[in-house]
Amino acid sequence: MLKKENILLVDDDIQILELLHRHLNSMHYHTYSAVSVKEALYILKDTEIDLLITDINMPEINGIQLIKYTAEHFPDMPKLVVTGFPSIDDAMDVFRSGATEYLTKPFTKNELADAVKKSLESRSPKKLAKKANSKQDNGYGEMIGASEAFSEIVEIIERVKDNHATILVQGESGTGKELVARSIHYSGRFARAPFIPVNCGAIPENLLEAELFGYTKGAFTGANETRKGFFQAADNGTIFLDEIGNASLAVQGKLLRVLQEKEVTKVGAQKPEKLNVRVIAATNSNLEELIQKKLFREDLYYRLTVVSIVVPPLRERVADIRLLVDRFLQKYGVEYRDRLVRISPEALKILERYPWPGNIRELENVVQRAVIMCDGQVDVKHLPEQVKYKIDFSEDVLKPLKEVEREHIIKVLASTGNNKTKAAEILGIDRKTLREKLK
C-alpha cells in the first residue's frame, strides 16, 4: 500500500516523536519530524504538508505560536495538538488559535488514528482532488521497478525532492541507496546545484573531519593551503553521506551542529560559515544498535531522520527483477555486443527465484558476465553455478543432501511438464546424469 498524506510531527520529546512516527507509518502515512518550532518552520517553508501534529509546551517557541503561524500562512492545513498537560484554558486557546483536533497524552494508537482521520477529513475538496491525481510508472530517474516497495519509495521522493529536509536512506549493501539520493536531488528544483557524494567509510577517520568541513593553512601537518570541504562544495545543493554509521563521535558532533545551526567551521578556523545544504545520509548498519553501544549519537539520529526511506532488499522486490534484468541486458548488450541481448524464460525464472544476498549490485554483475559469455541470448548455461544451484533448505526439517537434491529435480521436472531435456538444461546437467540422480 502506498503511503498517504504528509504529516509533520513537532515535539521536543524524541520518544513521543518516535512513537508518533511508528504508529503513523504503520497506518501508511508519511511523516516529517521536528524537535522544535524552528525546525518545523524550516520544513514548512518548502514542503507540502497535509496535517500538522504538535505539542504545546516546548522551549523557546511554543506550539500555540506555531498553530497561529500555520493558521495564518496555511489556512487549509488541519492542525492536531497533542499535549501531556491538558487544561480547559489550554484547550480553548488551542481551538481559538486554529487547531482542528486536541489529543491528550497518553493516548492509544486507535485514539491517534481517529484524531488524524477527523483532522484530514476537514481539508478542502480542492486539496483532496489534487491528491487523487498522483501517478506512478516503472521508472524514476535512474531507478526502475514495478513492485509496491518501489512505488512507495517513488512516492516519498515526490514529496521531498523540492525541499531541504534531512533524509536518512537505510538498506542492505547493493540495494541502490545512492540512486535514491541522486533521484531526490536531480528530480527536484535543486537539480542544477551540486550533488556531492561522500563515502564516510572510505576516508580515514583522522582525515574525515577535514575532508567534510575543510581546513585552514597550518591547521595540521601537511595543511599547506586553506581548502574548502565537501560541505562547502555542496552549498545550495545536496551532500550525500554514505555509510554515516562509520563517522567518529567527534565528527558526529560537528554534523549535529551543521544540522542545527546550518553552518560549518573549518578545521583550524574560529569563525563559522553559513551554508544552505540538504543532507542525505545512508547506512547499511543498524543505527539504533550503534546508539545502544554508544557508537552513534542519539540526538544526531533524530536530526537525520526528519524523513526516513527504507530500501528493501531485492529478495523482497521480485517484481523488479525482470525490469532490472532488461535494463542491464540493454546496457551491456550495447557496450559489449553492440546490439540488444535477450534472455531465455528459463534463465529469467532462475534469476527471479535466487535470493540475491548482494542485491541489485550482484544482479548487475551476473547479467554483465552472462552478456559477455553468450552469443545474443542469455541461457541457463551462462549463469554462475551458485545462482543455478541455489536451493532453499527448509528450516523445519533437516534432510540429507541427496534427498533435497532429488526433491529439487522433481520440482524442476514438474515445472517443465516432465520434459527431461529441458529439465536437464535448467539444472545444468545432461540427461544421463539426470536419470542417475532419479534412481
TORLUM-422784 format. One line per 5 residues: number of its first residue (from 1); their letters; for each residue x, y, z negated of C-alpha. Coordinates in Angstrom, 2 decimals. Each point is the difference from the previous one (the first is absolute). Example, Ala and Ser with C-alpha at 12.3 -4.5 7.8 and 13.67 -1.06 7.14 Angstrom:
<markes>
1) AS) 12.30/-4.50/-7.80; 1.37/3.44/0.66
</markes>
This chain:
<markes>
1) MLKKE) 0.00/0.00/0.00; 1.32/3.44/0.90; 0.63/2.47/-2.77; -2.72/2.62/-0.16; 0.11/3.55/-1.34
6) NILLV) 3.01/1.99/-1.22; -0.14/0.58/-3.75; 2.39/2.35/-1.85; 0.72/-1.06/-3.62; 1.29/2.65/-2.41
11) DDDIQ) 1.01/-0.91/-3.57; 3.15/0.57/-2.07; -0.43/-3.48/-1.54; 1.76/-2.37/2.42; -1.73/-3.03/-1.52
16) ILELL) -3.41/1.46/0.85; 1.27/0.87/3.48; 1.14/-3.59/0.51; -3.32/-1.36/-1.30; -2.01/2.26/2.33
21) HRHLN) 2.29/-0.84/2.93; -0.33/-3.75/-0.61; -3.79/0.07/-0.40; -0.63/2.25/3.02; 2.36/-1.93/2.27
26) SMHYH) -1.83/-3.21/-0.90; -3.16/1.79/1.21; 1.87/0.79/3.26; 0.31/3.74/-0.60; 3.27/1.73/0.90
31) TYSAV) 1.55/2.03/-2.83; 2.47/2.84/-0.49; 1.42/0.54/-3.50; 1.11/3.22/-1.71; 1.22/0.42/-3.59
36) SVKEA) -0.70/3.74/-0.07; -2.28/2.60/1.56; 3.05/1.46/1.76; 0.63/-3.30/1.80; -3.70/-0.35/0.78
41) LYILK) -0.04/3.39/1.72; 3.04/-1.02/2.04; -1.88/-3.10/1.25; -3.23/1.92/0.64; 1.87/2.54/2.11
46) DTEID) 0.26/-2.25/3.04; -1.87/-3.24/-0.80; -3.65/-0.79/0.69; -1.44/-1.09/-3.35; -3.51/-1.45/-0.31
51) LLITD) -0.22/-0.06/-3.81; 1.93/1.61/-2.86; 0.23/-1.89/-3.31; 1.65/2.07/-2.73; 0.58/0.12/-3.74
56) INMPE) -0.82/3.22/-1.91; 2.74/0.30/-2.63; 3.37/0.30/1.76; 3.07/2.15/-0.72; 0.57/3.37/1.68
61) INGIQ) -3.12/0.03/2.22; -3.06/-1.95/-1.12; -2.56/-1.93/2.01; -2.71/2.67/-0.31; 2.18/2.42/1.97
66) LIKYT) 0.61/-2.69/2.64; -3.76/-0.62/0.27; -0.62/3.74/0.45; 2.73/0.25/2.64; -1.33/-2.94/2.03
71) AEHFP) -3.59/1.23/-0.35; 1.09/3.26/1.61; 2.36/-1.36/2.69; -1.55/-3.45/0.65; -3.71/0.45/-0.72
76) DMPKL) -1.00/-3.25/1.77; 2.40/-2.12/-2.05; -1.71/-1.77/-2.94; 1.80/0.21/-3.35; -0.10/-2.70/-2.69
81) VVTGF) 1.34/0.86/-3.46; 1.43/-2.79/-2.17; 0.82/1.03/-3.56; 0.81/-1.57/-3.36; -1.23/2.98/-2.02
86) PSIDD) -3.69/0.37/0.82; -2.15/2.78/-1.39; -3.20/1.76/0.98; 1.86/3.27/0.58; 2.58/-1.73/2.22
91) AMDVF) -2.70/-1.75/2.00; -1.89/3.24/0.59; 3.20/1.82/0.96; 0.94/-2.81/2.38; -3.32/0.08/1.86
96) RSGAT) -0.05/3.82/0.09; 3.48/-0.14/1.57; -1.25/-2.18/2.87; 0.46/-3.62/-1.10; -2.33/-2.65/1.43
101) EYLTK) 0.37/-2.77/-2.61; 1.40/-0.40/-3.53; 1.53/-3.25/-1.35; 1.23/-0.60/-3.54; 3.08/-2.07/-0.89
106) PFTKN) 0.10/-2.91/-0.64; -2.13/-1.13/2.91; -0.64/-3.31/1.74; 0.80/-0.76/3.63; -3.73/-0.12/0.77
111) ELADA) -0.57/3.40/-1.62; 2.83/1.44/2.10; -1.40/-1.59/3.17; -3.47/1.47/-0.67; 1.39/3.48/-0.71
116) VKKSL) 2.15/-0.06/3.16; -2.93/-1.24/2.11; -2.31/2.76/-1.30; 2.68/2.63/0.57; 0.67/-1.08/3.58
121) ESRSP) -3.72/-0.17/0.78; -0.21/3.73/-0.75; 2.13/0.85/3.04; -1.47/1.86/2.94; -1.36/-2.04/2.99
126) KKLAK) 2.46/1.84/2.28; 3.01/-1.32/-1.91; -1.42/-3.53/-0.06; -0.51/0.07/3.77; 3.64/0.97/0.49
131) KANSK) 1.07/-3.04/-2.04; -2.07/-2.35/2.13; 1.87/0.90/3.20; 3.43/-1.47/-0.90; 1.57/-2.49/2.46
136) QDNGY) 2.62/-2.72/-0.10; 1.89/-1.84/2.72; 2.80/-2.54/0.28; 2.85/2.48/0.07; 1.15/2.96/-2.05
141) GEMIG) 3.30/1.74/0.70; 2.61/-2.73/0.25; -2.18/-2.39/-2.02; -2.33/-2.62/1.44; -2.56/-2.32/-1.56
146) ASEAF) -3.59/-1.21/-0.07; -0.32/-1.27/-3.57; -2.11/1.59/-2.71; 3.19/0.77/-1.92; 1.40/1.89/3.00
151) SEIVE) -3.22/2.00/0.33; 0.18/0.96/-3.68; 3.56/1.29/0.45; -1.07/2.04/3.05; -2.92/1.40/-2.00
156) IIERV) 2.38/1.24/-2.71; 2.45/1.46/2.53; -2.84/1.96/1.60; -0.77/1.51/-3.38; 3.54/0.95/-1.02
161) KDNHA) 1.75/0.87/3.28; -0.74/3.74/-0.17; 1.03/0.68/-3.60; 3.13/-0.10/-2.13; -1.31/-2.40/-2.67
166) TILVQ) 2.67/-2.33/-1.36; -0.46/-3.59/1.23; 1.35/-3.34/-1.21; 0.04/-2.84/2.58; 0.33/-3.46/-1.55
171) GESGT) 0.50/-3.35/1.67; 2.36/-2.89/0.58; 3.15/0.44/2.07; -0.73/0.01/3.72; -3.67/1.03/-0.22
176) GKELV) 0.53/3.32/1.79; 0.04/2.56/-2.83; 2.13/2.46/1.98; -2.40/-0.29/2.96; -2.81/1.02/-2.36
181) ARSIH) 2.05/3.02/-1.14; 0.81/0.99/3.58; -3.64/-0.34/1.01; -1.04/2.31/-2.84; 2.55/2.61/1.06
186) YSGRF) -0.27/-0.11/3.77; -3.80/-0.23/0.21; -0.60/3.07/-2.15; 0.45/3.75/0.27; 3.60/-0.15/-1.25
191) ARAPF) 1.11/-2.23/2.89; 2.37/2.63/1.42; 1.76/0.41/-3.35; 2.89/-2.30/-1.03; -0.51/-3.60/-1.08
196) IPVNC) 3.01/-1.09/-2.06; 0.23/-3.71/-0.97; 2.30/-0.85/-2.91; 0.77/-3.56/-1.13; 0.68/0.43/-3.71
201) GAIPE) 1.32/-3.56/-0.16; 2.65/0.59/2.67; 1.67/3.03/-1.64; 2.40/-0.63/-2.91; -1.53/1.17/-3.29
206) NLLEA) 2.79/2.50/-0.68; -0.67/1.69/3.37; -3.81/-0.14/0.12; -0.59/3.22/-1.95; 2.40/2.00/2.21
211) ELFGY) -1.49/-1.49/3.18; -3.56/0.76/-1.07; 0.44/3.51/-1.41; 3.24/1.23/1.59; 3.08/1.37/-1.77
216) TKGAF) 2.16/3.08/-0.29; 3.67/0.30/0.91; 2.14/-1.38/-2.83; -2.91/-1.71/-1.78; 1.98/-3.27/-0.03
221) TGANE) 3.14/-1.50/1.49; -0.35/0.05/3.77; -2.64/2.75/0.09; 1.95/2.25/2.35; -3.02/1.98/1.15
226) TRKGF) -3.54/0.85/-1.03; -2.50/-2.37/1.63; -3.76/-0.35/0.11; -1.61/-3.23/-1.12; -2.75/-2.10/1.55
231) FQAAD) -2.66/1.99/-1.86; 1.18/3.31/1.49; 0.13/-1.64/3.44; -3.64/-1.07/-0.41; -1.27/3.47/-0.98
236) NGTIF) -3.55/0.59/1.32; -0.12/-3.65/1.10; 0.15/-3.46/-1.55; 2.71/-1.89/-1.88; -0.42/-3.78/-0.12
241) LDEIG) 1.71/-1.57/-3.02; 0.23/-3.72/0.73; 0.79/-2.43/-2.86; -0.70/2.69/-2.60; 0.29/-2.65/-2.72
246) NASLA) 3.80/-0.02/0.55; 0.42/3.65/-1.03; 1.79/0.51/-3.34; -1.82/1.51/-2.99; 2.04/3.19/0.44
251) VQGKL) -1.11/0.37/3.61; -3.55/-0.86/-1.00; 0.06/2.95/-2.43; 1.06/2.33/2.82; -2.71/-1.40/2.28
256) LRVLQ) -2.58/0.66/-2.70; 1.05/3.66/-0.10; -0.28/0.23/3.79; -3.56/-1.31/-0.13; -0.97/2.22/-2.95
261) EKEVT) 1.67/3.27/0.93; 0.35/-0.37/3.79; 3.69/0.90/-0.23; 3.44/-1.67/0.06; 3.39/0.91/-1.41
266) KVGAQ) 3.20/-0.95/1.81; 2.60/-1.95/-1.95; 2.30/2.65/-1.51; -2.48/2.86/0.50; -1.93/1.94/-2.63
271) KPEKL) -2.74/1.56/2.09; -2.86/-2.20/1.29; -1.35/0.25/3.55; -3.73/0.01/0.74; -1.13/-2.64/2.53
276) NVRVI) -3.24/-1.05/1.66; 0.52/-3.74/0.54; -2.40/-2.92/0.16; 1.46/-3.00/-1.82; -0.89/-3.51/1.15
281) AATNS) 1.68/-2.70/-2.07; 0.03/-3.75/0.65; 0.96/-3.08/-1.93; -0.18/-3.78/0.14; 0.64/-0.13/-3.76
286) NLEEL) -2.62/-0.11/-2.72; 0.46/3.48/-1.49; -2.28/-0.78/-2.93; 2.34/-2.86/-1.01; 2.99/2.35/0.35
291) IQKKL) -1.79/2.48/-2.26; -0.41/-2.72/-2.64; 3.74/-0.73/0.26; 0.80/3.74/-0.37; 1.52/0.05/3.50
296) FREDL) -2.58/2.33/1.55; -1.58/3.13/-1.45; -3.70/-0.29/-0.68; -0.58/3.74/0.52; 1.68/-0.19/3.43
301) YYRLT) -2.13/-3.02/0.92; -3.21/1.95/-0.56; 1.35/2.99/1.93; 0.81/-2.26/2.94; -3.39/-1.73/0.02
306) VVSIV) -2.16/3.01/0.78; -0.92/-2.24/2.94; 0.88/-3.69/0.05; 0.10/-2.16/3.14; 0.48/-3.75/-0.35
311) VPPLR) 1.15/-1.75/3.20; -1.03/-3.67/-0.24; 2.37/-2.76/1.16; -0.49/-1.38/3.51; -1.34/-3.32/-1.33
316) ERVAD) -3.03/1.97/-1.24; -0.44/1.72/3.38; -0.27/-2.95/2.41; -2.29/2.03/2.28; 2.94/2.34/0.71
321) IRLLV) 2.43/-2.71/1.16; -1.36/-0.36/3.55; 0.20/3.78/0.60; 3.50/0.21/-1.47; 1.19/-2.92/2.12
326) DRFLQ) -1.40/1.67/3.14; 1.84/3.21/-0.84; 3.31/-1.76/-0.61; -0.39/-2.09/3.18; -0.49/3.19/1.98
331) KYGVE) 2.90/1.77/-1.73; 2.57/-2.78/0.42; -1.40/-1.30/3.28; 0.77/3.35/1.60; 3.32/0.32/-1.82
336) YRDRL) 1.36/-3.48/0.80; -2.03/-1.25/2.97; -1.18/3.21/1.63; -3.53/-1.45/0.07; -2.88/-0.98/-2.24
341) VRISP) 0.50/-3.26/-1.89; -2.99/-2.14/-1.03; -0.46/-2.47/-2.86; -1.76/-3.36/0.09; -3.10/-0.51/-2.20
346) EALKI) 1.78/-2.82/-1.87; 2.99/2.20/-0.85; -2.25/2.85/-1.09; -1.95/-2.36/-2.23; 3.22/-1.01/-1.76
351) LERYP) 0.94/3.64/-0.53; -3.43/0.71/-1.48; 0.21/-2.84/-2.53; 3.59/0.71/-1.14; 0.09/1.95/-3.32
356) WPGNI) 2.72/2.52/1.07; 1.98/0.56/-3.21; 1.99/2.65/1.88; -3.23/1.65/1.21; -0.11/2.09/3.20
361) RELEN) 3.78/0.30/0.20; 0.33/-3.80/0.08; -2.78/-0.32/2.59; 1.73/2.53/2.26; 3.31/-1.86/-0.27
366) VVQRA) -1.67/-3.33/0.88; -1.76/1.49/3.05; 3.19/1.77/1.12; 1.95/-3.28/-0.13; -2.79/-1.86/1.80
371) VIMCD) -0.08/2.55/2.83; 3.76/-0.44/0.50; -0.32/-3.80/0.06; -3.04/-0.29/2.30; -0.54/0.46/3.75
376) GQVDV) -3.15/2.11/0.05; -2.13/-1.83/-2.56; 0.68/-0.68/-3.66; -0.85/-3.62/-0.82; 0.24/-2.04/-3.20
381) KHLPE) 3.52/-1.19/0.91; 1.25/3.60/-0.06; -0.98/0.53/-3.65; 2.45/-0.58/-2.89; -0.15/-3.33/-1.80
386) QVKYK) -1.02/1.52/-3.35; -3.03/1.63/1.66; -1.10/-3.13/1.87; 0.37/-2.38/-2.92; -1.35/2.15/-2.80
391) IDFSE) -2.46/-2.13/-1.99; -2.06/1.39/-2.88; 0.34/-2.53/-2.80; -2.95/-0.37/-2.34; 0.62/1.36/-3.50
396) DVLKP) -2.48/-2.48/-1.49; 1.33/-3.37/1.19; 3.67/-0.67/0.66; 0.40/-2.54/2.81; 2.94/-1.77/1.63
401) LKEVE) 1.45/1.90/2.97; -0.88/-2.81/2.41; -3.67/0.14/-1.04; -0.18/3.79/0.32; 1.69/-0.21/3.41
406) REHII) -2.50/-2.62/1.17; -2.96/2.11/-1.17; 1.42/2.98/1.89; 0.45/-2.05/3.19; -3.59/-1.28/-0.24
411) KVLAS) -1.20/3.59/-0.47; 1.88/1.11/3.13; -1.38/-2.97/1.96; -3.54/0.91/-1.06; 0.50/3.61/1.12
416) TGNNK) 1.07/-1.21/3.47; -2.86/-2.46/0.45; 2.40/-2.93/-0.59; 2.15/1.10/2.95; 3.32/-1.59/-0.99
421) TKAAE) 2.02/1.82/2.65; -1.22/3.41/-1.18; 0.32/-0.97/-3.67; 3.58/-1.15/0.54; 0.77/3.30/1.73
426) ILGID) -1.44/2.01/-2.92; 1.96/-2.10/-2.49; 3.18/0.33/2.03; 0.51/-3.77/0.36; -0.44/-2.53/2.81
431) RKTLR) -2.89/-2.48/0.33; 2.16/-2.93/-1.13; 0.94/1.74/-3.26; -3.65/0.93/-0.49; -1.07/-3.66/0.32
436) EKLK) 2.66/-1.10/-2.49; -1.08/2.59/-2.56; -3.62/-1.15/0.27; 0.84/-3.68/-0.78
</markes>
